[in-house]
Amino acid sequence: MATGDTVKFISLGGIGSIGKNMNLFEQGDDIMIVDCGLMFPDEEQPGVDLILPDMTYIFDNAERVRGVVLTHGHEDHIGALPYLLEQMALPVWGTGLTLGLVQAKLDEFDIKPGCEFIEIKTHETYQIGSFSFEPIRVNHSIPDAVGLAIYTEQGLIVHGADFKFDQTPTEGLPADFHAFARAGAQDPIALIVDTTNCDEEGTSGSEMRVREALMEIVEEAPGRVIMTTFASNIGRLQLAIDAAAEHGRKVAIVGRSMEKNVRVAAPLGHIEIPEYLRININQIDSYPDDELVILVTGSQGEPLAALSRIARGAHHQIKVHPEDTVVMSSSAIPGNEALIWKTVNGLARQGAHVLYGEGYVHVSGHAKAEEIKLLVNLVRPKCLIPYHGEYRHMLAFQDLAIELGFDKKDVHLLGPGRTLEFTGGIAHPGKSVQAGSVNVDGLGVGDVGDVVLQDRRILAHEGIVMPVIAIKRDTCEMVSEPDIYSRGFVHVQESEEMLDKIKHEVGRTATDVCAEGIDDPEVLYEQLRKRIGGYIERLTGRRPLVLPVMIPIDM
């Protein structure tokens, strides 16, 4: 039985949602961070650029943090690292491509952290404080991805990371089944499992299937082939480049993030584009359409990405041609479906032939049910921790684990800030820590909270009404008729009668408040905001943002 310090597992993100992955392992005076990712906002977070995990617990325990280990180079695993390294100089462990992408990101932020980058390789063991870990090769939708065997004073914890089991990968070797089996032979105390696709039967499919489809598409397309995929899916980009080379087409790469990732991956040997094959976007009009493959960003319908601008007819260098074939080689991140369909429809409306669909031009980088079962059976830990999924995925995983013979109590459904402690090799809930989300809006980090977002949603859906009144500075007595201004609520000329009613209610409210002997402008402000908001809702069924403006006058 383990007798060392209690080991704590703390999730600051990535459990109960897809994105901002950040997990902590803690024992004695040491904390090890695994991944430091971000999440992108949805339509309910207008104006927000990025969402970071709340790192308060890390900053409060800065003297105990020994470093960061990265499992792979996706934004939801490395994207928040600049915001951490800006505050703390920490050593960072990762594979070659992952560290290359991190360095490019830090250069973009113009951050020069005083920390060490340590490249890790499989079949090697590394020390980080009182922890040690061994990277385990996994397949994913980006090269150089690894899981981790983490050795603690309570026993071995296996972190499966984002994974799939591809028996015929087009880049590198299959996942290291032997390493997972060796870990399983050491009676591990826990396995952390990617649950993204656990509610889907079967297996995720091999990249070889996509390779065959792209070869066929590029060969048979009568005009240009325009393909989009995640910019980090280096292997998929290589398949498109190989297909272009095979069928005598030139390749142009369009989109800042895609160009950056190719620039990082090429010197490391993860992507190869012969010099004769690649052309600049400015050269595409110099070649016949049936001699071109154009790789573009915008697989998630991002409004400013290249493909979205092409779909709107707003890209100044690429316009849709009647015989273009557009390949959407990715799946939708939850919440992006509407943007993607808008892009597809915009392309189709201009005459492009759009191809999409999992199993044909895309396979997932995340394991499905049968692969997850295989991982669990290889490791056979004492307990299971589902991660990288929404709550519905975690519940589906719990059912799957019970099917494999695990007791329900040994599947720990955590959430941000929830702690799992290991004592005597046995897991039990611990004290929660501060966790949640920090919004990034422009240069502001954390200054756009729930109240601001709620106001923005109201503005977007209901508009704003601004009652403007002049009051005596000392008594709050109204000295002239109020004025009403609105934006996004009603058209002024068509709704004069309604605005007159609101103006009358503003005057009545201000008079009532003054009659009650109230001479505090802040109290008058709150009364106007609440009463006028309620009045407008009764009058129109809408609840715009009411923002009273009071002009104090000396009389």
C-alpha positions as CSV (number, residue, x, y, z in Angstrom):
1,M,0.0,0.0,0.0
2,A,1.3,3.5,-0.9
3,T,2.5,5.4,2.2
4,G,3.8,8.7,0.7
5,D,2.3,12.2,0.6
6,T,-1.3,12.5,-0.5
7,V,-1.5,13.1,-4.2
8,K,-4.1,15.5,-5.5
9,F,-5.5,15.7,-9.0
10,I,-7.1,19.1,-9.8
11,S,-8.9,20.1,-13.0
12,L,-8.8,23.8,-13.8
13,G,-10.4,23.2,-17.2
14,G,-11.1,20.5,-19.8
15,I,-13.5,18.4,-17.7
16,G,-17.2,19.0,-18.3
17,S,-16.4,21.0,-21.4
18,I,-14.3,20.8,-24.6
19,G,-11.5,23.3,-24.3
20,K,-9.2,25.2,-21.9
21,N,-7.5,21.9,-20.8
22,M,-5.4,22.4,-17.7
23,N,-4.9,19.7,-15.0
24,L,-2.7,19.9,-11.9
25,F,-1.0,17.1,-10.0
26,E,0.1,17.9,-6.5
27,Q,2.1,16.1,-3.8
28,G,4.0,17.5,-0.9
29,D,5.5,20.9,-1.9
30,D,5.3,20.2,-5.6
31,I,2.7,21.0,-8.3
32,M,3.0,19.8,-11.9
33,I,0.8,21.3,-14.6
34,V,-0.3,19.2,-17.5
35,D,-1.4,21.4,-20.5
36,C,-2.4,25.0,-20.5
37,G,-5.1,25.6,-23.1
38,L,-7.8,28.0,-24.1
39,M,-11.3,27.8,-25.5
40,F,-13.0,29.9,-28.2
41,P,-16.2,31.8,-27.3
42,D,-19.7,31.0,-28.7
43,E,-22.6,33.3,-29.7
44,E,-23.5,33.7,-26.0
45,Q,-20.2,35.6,-25.4
46,P,-20.3,38.5,-27.8
47,G,-17.1,40.5,-28.1
48,V,-15.0,37.9,-26.3
49,D,-11.9,36.8,-28.2
50,L,-10.6,33.9,-26.0
51,I,-11.5,32.1,-22.8
52,L,-8.7,31.1,-20.4
53,P,-8.9,28.8,-17.3
54,D,-8.9,30.7,-14.1
55,M,-5.3,30.3,-12.9
56,T,-5.7,31.9,-9.4
57,Y,-4.8,28.7,-7.6
58,I,-1.6,28.5,-9.6
59,F,-0.6,32.1,-8.9
60,D,-1.5,31.7,-5.2
61,N,0.9,28.7,-5.1
62,A,3.5,29.9,-7.5
63,E,6.5,28.9,-5.2
64,R,5.3,25.2,-5.4
65,V,4.8,25.0,-9.2
66,R,7.6,23.0,-10.8
67,G,6.7,23.3,-14.5
68,V,4.3,22.5,-17.3
69,V,4.1,19.3,-19.4
70,L,2.3,19.6,-22.7
71,T,0.7,16.6,-24.4
72,H,0.4,18.1,-27.9
73,G,0.2,21.4,-29.8
74,H,-3.5,22.2,-30.2
75,E,-4.8,25.6,-29.0
76,D,-7.0,24.0,-26.4
77,H,-3.8,22.6,-24.8
78,I,-1.2,25.3,-25.3
79,G,-3.1,28.5,-26.1
80,A,-3.2,29.9,-22.6
81,L,0.5,29.3,-22.0
82,P,1.6,32.9,-23.0
83,Y,-0.7,34.3,-20.3
84,L,0.8,31.9,-17.7
85,L,4.5,32.5,-18.8
86,E,3.9,36.3,-18.8
87,Q,3.4,35.9,-15.0
88,M,5.7,33.1,-14.1
89,A,9.0,31.7,-15.5
90,L,8.4,28.0,-15.6
91,P,10.2,25.1,-17.4
92,V,8.1,23.6,-20.2
93,W,8.3,20.0,-21.3
94,G,6.9,18.9,-24.7
95,T,7.7,17.1,-28.0
96,G,9.6,18.9,-30.7
97,L,6.6,20.1,-32.8
98,T,4.7,21.1,-29.7
99,L,7.5,23.3,-28.4
100,G,8.0,24.7,-31.9
101,L,4.3,25.8,-31.9
102,V,4.7,27.2,-28.4
103,Q,7.7,29.3,-29.4
104,A,5.9,30.6,-32.5
105,K,3.0,31.6,-30.2
106,L,5.3,33.4,-27.7
107,D,7.0,35.2,-30.6
108,E,3.5,36.3,-31.8
109,F,2.8,37.7,-28.3
110,D,6.3,39.2,-28.2
111,I,7.0,37.3,-24.9
112,K,10.5,36.3,-24.0
113,P,10.0,34.1,-21.0
114,G,13.0,33.4,-18.7
115,C,12.3,29.7,-18.8
116,E,13.7,26.5,-20.2
117,F,12.1,24.4,-23.0
118,I,12.8,20.7,-22.6
119,E,12.1,18.4,-25.5
120,I,10.7,15.0,-24.5
121,K,10.9,11.7,-26.3
122,T,9.0,8.4,-25.8
123,H,10.7,5.6,-23.8
124,E,12.5,8.2,-21.7
125,T,11.7,9.2,-18.1
126,Y,11.8,12.8,-16.9
127,Q,11.9,14.3,-13.5
128,I,9.7,17.3,-12.5
129,G,10.0,18.1,-8.8
130,S,9.1,14.9,-6.9
131,F,7.2,13.6,-9.9
132,S,8.5,11.6,-12.8
133,F,6.8,10.9,-16.1
134,E,7.2,8.9,-19.3
135,P,5.6,10.2,-22.6
136,I,3.6,7.5,-24.4
137,R,3.1,7.9,-28.2
138,V,-0.6,8.3,-29.2
139,N,-2.3,9.1,-32.5
140,H,-4.2,12.3,-32.8
141,S,-5.0,14.9,-35.4
142,I,-1.7,16.6,-34.9
143,P,1.8,14.9,-35.0
144,D,4.0,14.5,-31.9
145,A,1.1,13.9,-29.5
146,V,1.7,11.9,-26.3
147,G,0.0,10.5,-23.3
148,L,1.8,10.4,-20.0
149,A,2.6,7.8,-17.4
150,I,3.0,9.9,-14.2
151,Y,4.8,8.3,-11.3
152,T,3.6,9.6,-7.9
153,E,4.2,8.7,-4.3
154,Q,0.7,7.0,-4.3
155,G,1.3,5.0,-7.5
156,L,1.1,5.4,-11.2
157,I,-1.5,7.7,-12.9
158,V,-1.9,7.2,-16.7
159,H,-3.0,10.3,-18.6
160,G,-4.3,9.1,-22.0
161,A,-4.4,12.7,-23.4
162,D,-6.3,13.3,-26.6
163,F,-5.9,10.1,-28.5
164,K,-7.1,7.6,-31.1
165,F,-5.8,4.2,-32.2
166,D,-5.0,4.4,-35.9
167,Q,-3.6,1.1,-37.1
168,T,-2.5,2.6,-40.4
169,P,-1.5,6.2,-39.7
170,T,-0.1,8.2,-42.6
171,E,2.4,10.0,-40.4
172,G,4.5,8.2,-37.8
173,L,3.8,5.0,-36.0
174,P,0.6,3.6,-34.4
175,A,-0.1,4.5,-30.7
176,D,2.2,2.6,-28.3
177,F,0.0,-0.2,-27.2
178,H,3.0,-1.9,-25.4
179,A,3.7,1.2,-23.3
180,F,0.0,1.3,-22.2
181,A,0.1,-2.4,-21.4
182,R,3.3,-2.0,-19.4
183,A,1.7,0.8,-17.4
184,G,-1.3,-1.5,-16.8
185,A,1.0,-4.2,-15.4
186,Q,2.1,-1.7,-12.7
187,D,-1.4,-1.6,-11.0
188,P,-2.1,2.1,-11.8
189,I,-4.3,4.0,-9.4
190,A,-6.0,6.1,-12.1
191,L,-6.5,6.5,-15.8
192,I,-7.6,9.9,-17.3
193,V,-9.6,9.2,-20.5
194,D,-10.6,11.4,-23.5
195,T,-14.4,11.1,-23.7
196,T,-15.1,13.3,-26.7
197,N,-16.5,10.5,-28.9
198,C,-17.3,7.9,-26.3
199,D,-21.0,8.0,-27.2
200,E,-20.2,7.0,-30.8
201,E,-20.0,3.3,-31.6
202,G,-17.0,1.7,-33.4
203,T,-13.7,3.2,-34.1
204,S,-12.6,6.7,-35.3
205,G,-11.2,5.5,-38.7
206,S,-7.8,5.7,-40.2
207,E,-6.2,8.7,-42.0
208,M,-5.5,6.2,-44.8
209,R,-9.1,6.4,-45.7
210,V,-8.9,10.2,-46.0
211,R,-5.7,9.8,-48.1
212,E,-7.5,7.6,-50.6
213,A,-10.5,10.0,-50.8
214,L,-8.3,13.1,-51.4
215,M,-6.3,11.2,-54.1
216,E,-9.6,10.5,-55.9
217,I,-11.0,14.0,-55.5
218,V,-7.8,15.8,-56.7
219,E,-7.6,13.4,-59.7
220,E,-11.2,13.8,-60.8
221,A,-11.9,17.5,-59.9
222,P,-12.5,19.4,-63.2
223,G,-11.3,22.7,-61.7
224,R,-9.5,23.9,-58.6
225,V,-9.6,22.0,-55.3
226,I,-9.9,24.3,-52.3
227,M,-9.5,22.4,-49.1
228,T,-9.9,23.5,-45.5
229,T,-9.0,21.7,-42.3
230,F,-7.8,22.6,-38.9
231,A,-4.6,24.6,-39.3
232,S,-2.9,22.3,-36.8
233,N,-3.8,19.1,-38.7
234,I,-0.4,18.9,-40.2
235,G,-0.9,15.3,-41.4
236,R,-4.1,16.2,-43.3
237,L,-2.2,19.0,-45.0
238,Q,0.5,16.6,-46.0
239,L,-2.1,14.3,-47.6
240,A,-3.4,17.2,-49.7
241,I,0.1,18.1,-50.7
242,D,0.9,14.5,-51.7
243,A,-2.3,14.3,-53.7
244,A,-1.4,17.5,-55.6
245,A,2.1,16.2,-56.3
246,E,0.7,12.9,-57.5
247,H,-1.7,14.6,-60.0
248,G,0.5,17.5,-61.2
249,R,-1.1,20.4,-59.3
250,K,0.5,23.3,-57.6
251,V,-0.2,24.1,-54.0
252,A,-1.0,27.5,-52.4
253,I,-1.4,27.9,-48.7
254,V,-3.7,30.8,-47.5
255,G,-4.3,31.8,-43.9
256,R,-1.9,33.1,-41.2
257,S,-2.3,30.2,-38.8
258,M,-1.9,27.5,-41.5
259,E,1.2,29.2,-42.9
260,K,2.7,29.6,-39.4
261,N,2.1,25.9,-38.6
262,V,3.6,24.7,-41.8
263,R,6.6,27.0,-41.2
264,V,7.1,25.4,-37.8
265,A,6.5,21.8,-38.9
266,A,8.6,21.7,-42.0
267,P,12.1,22.0,-40.4
268,L,11.1,19.3,-37.9
269,G,10.3,16.9,-40.7
270,H,6.6,16.7,-40.1
271,I,5.6,18.2,-43.4
272,E,7.3,18.3,-46.8
273,I,6.4,20.6,-49.7
274,P,8.8,20.3,-52.6
275,E,9.9,23.8,-53.7
276,Y,8.6,23.3,-57.3
277,L,5.2,22.5,-55.9
278,R,4.4,25.5,-53.8
279,I,3.3,28.8,-55.2
280,N,2.3,32.1,-53.7
281,I,-1.4,33.2,-53.6
282,N,-0.5,36.0,-56.0
283,Q,0.4,33.4,-58.6
284,I,-2.8,31.4,-58.7
285,D,-4.2,33.2,-61.7
286,S,-1.2,32.2,-63.7
287,Y,-2.2,28.5,-63.7
288,P,-5.1,26.7,-65.2
289,D,-7.8,25.8,-62.6
290,D,-7.2,22.0,-63.0
291,E,-3.6,22.5,-61.9
292,L,-4.3,24.0,-58.5
293,V,-4.9,22.9,-54.9
294,I,-5.5,25.7,-52.5
295,L,-5.3,25.0,-48.8
296,V,-7.2,27.6,-46.7
297,T,-8.2,28.3,-43.1
298,G,-11.8,28.5,-42.0
299,S,-12.9,24.9,-41.3
300,Q,-15.1,26.2,-38.5
301,G,-16.7,29.0,-40.4
302,E,-14.7,31.7,-38.6
303,P,-16.0,35.0,-40.1
304,L,-12.5,36.4,-40.7
305,A,-10.9,33.2,-42.0
306,A,-10.1,32.8,-45.7
307,L,-12.8,30.3,-46.6
308,S,-15.6,32.4,-45.0
309,R,-14.5,35.4,-46.9
310,I,-14.5,33.4,-50.1
311,A,-18.0,32.2,-49.3
312,R,-19.1,35.8,-48.9
313,G,-17.4,36.9,-52.1
314,A,-15.2,39.2,-49.9
315,H,-11.8,37.7,-50.5
316,H,-9.8,40.0,-52.7
317,Q,-7.6,37.3,-54.3
318,I,-9.8,34.2,-54.5
319,K,-13.3,34.2,-56.1
320,V,-15.4,31.0,-56.6
321,H,-15.1,29.5,-60.1
322,P,-18.0,27.4,-61.4
323,E,-16.0,24.1,-61.4
324,D,-14.3,24.6,-58.0
325,T,-14.4,21.6,-55.6
326,V,-14.3,22.7,-52.0
327,V,-13.4,20.0,-49.4
328,M,-14.4,20.6,-45.8
329,S,-12.0,18.1,-44.1
330,S,-13.0,18.6,-40.5
331,S,-15.8,18.1,-38.1
332,A,-17.8,20.9,-36.3
333,I,-16.7,22.0,-32.9
334,P,-20.0,22.1,-30.8
335,G,-21.4,25.6,-31.3
336,N,-19.9,26.3,-34.7
337,E,-22.5,24.4,-36.8
338,A,-24.4,27.5,-37.9
339,L,-21.3,29.3,-39.0
340,I,-20.1,26.2,-41.0
341,W,-23.5,25.8,-42.8
342,K,-23.5,29.5,-43.6
343,T,-20.1,29.0,-45.2
344,V,-21.2,25.8,-47.1
345,N,-24.3,27.6,-48.4
346,G,-22.4,30.6,-49.5
347,L,-20.0,28.5,-51.5
348,A,-22.7,26.4,-53.0
349,R,-24.7,29.5,-54.0
350,Q,-21.7,30.7,-56.0
351,G,-21.5,27.4,-57.9
352,A,-18.9,25.5,-56.0
353,H,-19.2,21.7,-55.4
354,V,-18.8,21.3,-51.6
355,L,-17.7,18.0,-50.1
356,Y,-17.9,17.2,-46.4
357,G,-18.7,14.4,-44.1
358,E,-16.9,12.2,-41.5
359,G,-15.7,8.9,-42.9
360,Y,-15.1,10.3,-46.3
361,V,-13.0,13.5,-46.3
362,H,-12.6,13.5,-42.5
363,V,-11.9,11.2,-39.7
364,S,-11.9,12.2,-36.0
365,G,-8.7,12.6,-34.0
366,H,-10.5,11.4,-30.9
367,A,-11.2,7.8,-30.0
368,K,-14.7,6.3,-30.3
369,A,-16.2,3.7,-28.0
370,E,-14.3,0.6,-29.1
371,E,-10.9,2.4,-28.9
372,I,-11.7,3.8,-25.4
373,K,-12.7,0.3,-24.3
374,L,-9.3,-1.0,-25.6
375,L,-7.4,1.7,-23.7
376,V,-9.3,1.0,-20.4
377,N,-8.7,-2.7,-20.8
378,L,-5.0,-2.3,-21.5
379,V,-4.5,-0.1,-18.4
380,R,-7.2,-1.5,-16.0
381,P,-6.7,1.1,-13.3
382,K,-8.2,1.3,-9.8
383,C,-10.3,4.3,-10.9
384,L,-11.2,6.3,-14.0
385,I,-11.3,10.0,-14.6
386,P,-13.2,11.1,-17.8
387,Y,-12.0,14.3,-19.3
388,H,-12.1,16.3,-22.6
389,G,-15.8,16.1,-23.0
390,E,-19.1,17.7,-22.0
391,Y,-21.1,16.3,-19.1
392,R,-23.1,14.1,-21.5
393,H,-19.9,12.5,-22.7
394,M,-18.8,11.9,-19.1
395,L,-22.1,10.1,-18.3
396,A,-21.8,8.0,-21.5
397,F,-18.3,7.1,-20.4
398,Q,-19.6,6.1,-17.0
399,D,-22.0,3.7,-18.7
400,L,-19.2,2.3,-20.8
401,A,-17.0,1.8,-17.8
402,I,-19.8,-0.1,-16.0
403,E,-20.1,-2.3,-19.1
404,L,-16.4,-3.1,-18.7
405,G,-16.9,-4.2,-15.1
406,F,-16.0,-1.1,-13.2
407,D,-18.1,0.0,-10.2
408,K,-20.0,3.3,-10.7
409,K,-18.2,4.8,-7.6
410,D,-14.8,4.3,-9.3
411,V,-15.7,6.6,-12.2
412,H,-15.1,10.1,-10.9
413,L,-17.1,12.8,-12.6
414,L,-15.3,16.0,-11.8
415,G,-15.5,19.6,-12.9
416,P,-13.4,22.8,-12.9
417,G,-11.9,23.2,-9.4
418,R,-12.9,19.8,-8.2
419,T,-10.1,17.8,-6.5
420,L,-9.6,14.1,-6.3
421,E,-7.2,12.9,-3.6
422,F,-5.3,9.7,-3.4
423,T,-4.3,8.3,0.0
424,G,-3.2,4.7,0.4
425,G,-3.6,4.4,-3.4
426,I,-7.4,5.0,-3.0
427,A,-9.2,7.9,-4.5
428,H,-11.7,10.2,-2.6
429,P,-13.0,13.7,-3.2
430,G,-11.0,16.6,-1.8
431,K,-11.5,20.2,-1.1
432,S,-12.4,22.3,-4.2
433,V,-10.2,25.2,-5.4
434,Q,-11.1,28.4,-7.3
435,A,-11.7,27.6,-11.0
436,G,-13.8,28.8,-13.9
437,S,-13.2,31.0,-16.9
438,V,-11.3,34.3,-17.6
439,N,-12.4,36.2,-20.7
440,V,-10.0,37.9,-23.0
441,D,-11.4,40.9,-24.9
442,G,-8.8,42.8,-26.9
443,L,-6.0,43.6,-24.5
444,G,-8.2,43.1,-21.5
445,V,-7.8,39.9,-19.5
446,G,-10.5,39.1,-17.0
447,D,-12.3,42.5,-17.1
448,V,-15.2,41.2,-19.1
449,G,-17.3,39.2,-16.6
450,D,-20.8,37.7,-16.6
451,V,-22.5,41.1,-15.9
452,V,-20.8,42.7,-19.0
453,L,-21.7,39.7,-21.1
454,Q,-25.3,39.8,-20.0
455,D,-25.5,43.5,-21.0
456,R,-23.9,42.7,-24.4
457,R,-26.5,39.9,-25.0
458,I,-29.3,42.3,-24.0
459,L,-27.9,44.9,-26.4
460,A,-27.6,42.4,-29.2
461,H,-31.1,41.0,-28.7
462,E,-33.2,43.8,-27.3
463,G,-31.3,47.1,-27.9
464,I,-30.8,50.1,-25.5
465,V,-33.1,52.8,-24.2
466,M,-31.5,55.9,-22.7
467,P,-33.8,58.3,-20.7
468,V,-32.0,61.6,-20.3
469,I,-33.2,64.0,-17.6
470,A,-31.9,67.2,-16.1
471,I,-32.2,67.4,-12.2
472,K,-31.3,69.9,-9.5
473,R,-28.0,68.9,-8.0
474,D,-29.1,69.1,-4.4
475,T,-32.7,67.7,-4.5
476,C,-32.9,65.4,-7.6
477,E,-35.9,67.4,-8.7
478,M,-36.6,67.2,-12.4
479,V,-36.1,70.7,-14.0
480,S,-37.2,69.9,-17.6
481,E,-39.0,67.3,-19.6
482,P,-37.0,64.1,-20.2
483,D,-35.7,63.0,-23.6
484,I,-35.6,59.4,-24.8
485,Y,-32.9,58.0,-27.0
486,S,-32.8,54.4,-28.2
487,R,-30.7,52.2,-30.4
488,G,-31.7,48.7,-31.6
489,F,-35.0,49.0,-29.8
490,V,-37.5,50.7,-32.1
491,H,-37.3,53.1,-35.1
492,V,-38.0,56.5,-33.6
493,Q,-40.1,57.9,-36.4
494,E,-42.4,54.9,-36.5
495,S,-42.8,54.7,-32.7
496,E,-43.3,58.2,-31.5
497,E,-46.4,57.3,-29.6
498,M,-44.6,54.5,-27.7
499,L,-41.6,56.8,-26.9
500,D,-44.0,59.5,-25.6
501,K,-45.5,56.9,-23.2
502,I,-42.0,55.9,-22.0
503,K,-41.1,59.6,-21.6
504,H,-44.2,60.2,-19.5
505,E,-43.3,57.2,-17.3
506,V,-39.8,58.5,-16.8
507,G,-41.2,61.9,-15.7
508,R,-43.7,60.2,-13.4
509,T,-41.0,58.0,-11.8
510,A,-38.6,60.9,-11.2
511,T,-41.4,63.0,-9.7
512,D,-42.5,60.1,-7.4
513,V,-38.9,59.5,-6.2
514,C,-38.4,63.2,-5.5
515,A,-41.8,63.3,-3.6
516,E,-40.5,60.5,-1.3
517,G,-37.8,62.9,-0.2
518,I,-35.0,61.0,-2.0
519,D,-32.1,63.3,-3.0
520,D,-29.5,60.7,-3.9
521,P,-28.9,60.5,-7.7
522,E,-27.8,56.9,-7.4
523,V,-31.1,55.9,-5.9
524,L,-32.9,57.8,-8.7
525,Y,-30.8,56.0,-11.2
526,E,-31.7,52.5,-9.9
527,Q,-35.4,53.4,-9.6
528,L,-35.5,54.6,-13.2
529,R,-33.6,51.6,-14.5
530,K,-35.9,49.1,-12.7
531,R,-39.3,50.9,-13.2
532,I,-38.7,51.9,-16.8
533,G,-37.4,48.4,-17.7
534,G,-40.5,46.8,-16.2
535,Y,-42.8,49.4,-17.9
536,I,-41.2,48.8,-21.3
537,E,-41.6,45.0,-20.9
538,R,-45.3,45.4,-20.0
539,L,-45.7,47.7,-22.9
540,T,-43.8,45.8,-25.6
541,G,-42.9,42.4,-24.3
542,R,-39.2,43.3,-24.7
543,R,-36.6,44.1,-22.1
544,P,-33.9,46.4,-23.6
545,L,-31.0,47.6,-21.6
546,V,-32.2,50.8,-19.8
547,L,-29.4,53.2,-19.2
548,P,-30.6,56.4,-17.5
549,V,-28.5,59.6,-18.0
550,M,-28.9,62.3,-15.3
551,I,-27.5,65.8,-15.8
552,P,-27.1,67.6,-12.5
553,I,-27.8,71.4,-12.7
554,D,-27.0,74.1,-10.1
555,M,-30.0,76.2,-9.5
